[in-house]
Amino acid sequence: MTEHFGSCLCGTVSFKVKGEFDSFYLCHCQHCQKDTGAAYAANLFSRTAKLVWHSGAHAVTSFTLPGTRHNKSFCQLCGSALPSSHTSGLLVVPAGCLDTEISLSPTAHIFSNSNAAWDKELEKVPMFEGLSD
């Protein structure tokens, strides 16, 4: 059985995901833009994998946007996005919170009609290995 390990930025929360991911979506909806502060959210989805909290479960909180299915779990101390289990049985894992490599490539961009205006032709923007002055 496949296992993936992850944690939050401050290290308070750590977890394991036991099982396979079904899909990997890059979501460009406005809700995901707001809760990530980025052009899109990169989330892995599974209906069969199990989430096991190793440490810091007390520091995990969730927010569901009223009137929607949009939900985000995060560390109360550092704000890092963390996995969330939905009542439908769906496990959603932000790809960036994993400490182990995943072999699954993104399945699709979704809600692309909501792309940020500046999220165009990014391959033409200069790249640096670190922060440049």
N, C-alpha and C positions, 0 to 999 in steps of 0.2 A: 504494500500500500504506500502511495506517495505521501510524504509529509513535507510541509513547508513551515518555516518558523518566521516570526516577525516580532516587531516591537515598536514602541513609540520613540520619539526623538529624545526624551529625557531618560528613557530606560526604565521608567516605573512599570510600564505594562509590557508583558511579553506573552506570546501565545503560540499555539501550533494549530495548523489546519491539516487534518488527516483526510486524504482523499483527493480526487481529481477535480479540476476546474472544467466547467462545461463551455464557458465562453469568456472573452476578454474584450470589453467594449470601451471605446474612447468616446465619452458622452459630452457633447457640446451644448447641452441645454443650459438655459440661463440659471437654473437652480444649481447645477454642478459648477458653473463658472463662479457663482457667488460663494459657494462653500469651499472651493479650492483656491480661489483667487487667481485662477489660471484659465487658459483657453478651453480646457476640458478636464474631465475626471477620467482616470484610468482605473477601471474596476474589473476585477475577476468575479465570476459568478459560478455557483455550484448549487445543485439541488440535493447532492448526496454527501458532500464533504462535511466533516464535523469540526467544530471550533472548540479548542481546549485552551482556557486561560491558564498560563503558568504563574504569572505574578501580576499584581496591580489591578485585578478585576474591580476592586473598590474605586479605582480612579477612572473607570470607563463610564461615560454618560452618552446618552443619545438624544437627538433632536429630530422630530418629524415635523415637516412644514405643514401647518394646518390646512386641511382640504386637499392634500396631495398624498402620494405614496413616497415622496422624497424623504429619505431618512439618512442621517449621518451619525455615526458613533465616533467618539474622539476621547483623548486623554484630557481630563480636567486640569492637569498641571501644565502640559506643554501645547495642547491643542491639536496634536497629531491625529490624523484620520486613522481609524481602526475598523476592523471587521464588524459587521452587524448581521444578525440573524433576523429575518423578517418572519412575520406570522404565517406567510405563505409557504415557509420551509426553505426559502431562498437565502443562501449565504452570500453576502457581498463583501469582497475583500479589496480595499484600495491597494493597487499593485505596489505603490511606493512604500508601504509599511512592511513589506516582506524583506527579510534578511537573507533568504535563500533565493537562488536563481530560479526563474521559471522558464520552461521551454516553450510555452504557448505564446505565439505571436498574437497581436490584436486581431480579433475576429472582424471588427468593423468600426467605423466612425458612426455614431448615431446622433440624431438631432442636429445634423450638419446645417440645417437651415438657420440655426441659431449661432453659427460661427461668429467669434469675435471679429470685429472689423480689421484688426491688426494681425489676425491669424491667416495670413496669405503669403505664399512664396517664401516661407521661412528658411528653405534650403539655401536662399541667396544671402541670408544674414551671416556676417562673419562669426566664426566659432573660435573660442578660446578654451584652453584646458582648465583655467581657473579664472578668478576675478581679475579683471584688468583695470588699471587706473586710467 
